[in-house]
Amino acid sequence: MIVISRSLLHFERIERPPGPVDTRMRAAMQLMARTRAPFDDPGTHIIWQARHAAVWSWDKGRLARLGADEHAWFMPEPVLGEDRFISGTRDVDDGFGLIDRRDGYEGQIWQSGELTMSRFWSRQPAADEITRFRRAAHAETDVDAVDTASGTQALQERIQSIGARFRPIHAAALALLLVGTPLLFSAGAYVRLSIEQSAAQRELAAFAENSAGDFSALDRYRSQAARLAVYREALEQINPLLPAAELAEVTAELESRISRLQVNPDEVSAVIESQSELDPARLAQALEAQPSLANVRLNRTVNSSAWEAQADLVFPITEATVAGGAP
């Protein structure tokens, strides 16, 4: 198991659909979590709560570059259950607490047994930073509370309006209807509920099937995009034979020859000899005109007819390219 540091994680609280947590629910939430994660190829860990799902996501490509095995079992640091709030930072009223992590500090806010907000600092946060975080968290939860309170108030007003129009004659008619046709009413209600349940099950099955297809297509797209990025990086590397070929062309034009050549990952050096006097200005101008060479430097050798030329490569050659040849 590989524990992912909080500094490499992104937290988001997503409202979960109503109903049991079955296979189709998990597939839909997994698709939603991957879509909302701020990474090209994210890994996710979902914790199911009463009304929301706590989602931790991370960049799988970054972990691979850090040396993590892609087939390993990854676990976010905050879900290990070993959290200990720093003494004096716990606030029971709004559920805030500050935790000392391996790479920094994490602020968490819990309400009704659910993790509603998380924030990471690489250093211990100042008091004003904590205040802003708590204010933003309460602003978000207050919106949910206002929506719930508005719905409850509207329902109460509707009930009062109906009660104000209710008369004794209405009560008598309602009692007669209930006594006269109980079986017919029950049968009709049962049939209606059965039809609605069947329709809801078909819609949920179709949604799960479409979501699974979308998730598979999105996963294939991201996999192909990552592969194309690797190909693009390989194609952009310069062939180590290119600066050698350009040096050979320059020496041929100047009726000279190369007595020593060395190609390094980021520069090239060569000793150029000529039977006649070689004009250094002309030699430097010819080397600077080559696409793969820049910052040409010439030094006189012991042999008066030879010059040592050094130049930087425009696209540095990687060690793997030098050892294995052209990509």
CORTAZI-V740140 format. One record per pair of residues at least 12 apart in sequence whose C-alpha atoms are under 6 Angstrom apart, sorted by the first residue. I is the first residue (numbers start at 1). J is the second residue. If there is no record, write none. Layout:
((I | J) (I | J))
//
This chain:
((1 | 73) (1 | 74) (2 | 74) (3 | 74) (3 | 75) (3 | 76) (3 | 77) (4 | 76) (4 | 77) (5 | 77) (6 | 77) (9 | 57) (9 | 58) (10 | 56) (10 | 57) (11 | 55) (11 | 56) (12 | 55) (13 | 53) (13 | 54) (14 | 52) (14 | 53) (15 | 52) (16 | 52) (16 | 53) (24 | 208) (31 | 215) (39 | 59) (41 | 60) (42 | 58) (42 | 59) (42 | 60) (43 | 57) (43 | 58) (43 | 60) (44 | 56) (44 | 57) (85 | 97) (85 | 98) (85 | 99) (86 | 98) (86 | 99) (95 | 109) (95 | 110) (95 | 111) (96 | 108) (96 | 109) (104 | 121) (104 | 122) (104 | 123) (105 | 120) (105 | 121) (105 | 124) (106 | 119) (106 | 120) (107 | 119) (238 | 317) (239 | 326) (256 | 273) (256 | 274) (257 | 272) (257 | 273) (258 | 271) (258 | 272) (259 | 271) (265 | 316) (265 | 317) (265 | 318) (266 | 313) (266 | 316) (266 | 317) (267 | 311) (267 | 312) (267 | 313) (268 | 310) (268 | 311) (269 | 309) (269 | 310) (270 | 308) (270 | 309) (271 | 307) (271 | 308) (272 | 306) (272 | 307) (273 | 305) (273 | 306) (274 | 305) (277 | 305) (292 | 313) (292 | 314) (293 | 311) (293 | 312) (293 | 313) (293 | 314) (294 | 311) (294 | 312) (295 | 311) (295 | 312) (296 | 310) (296 | 311) (297 | 309) (297 | 310))
//
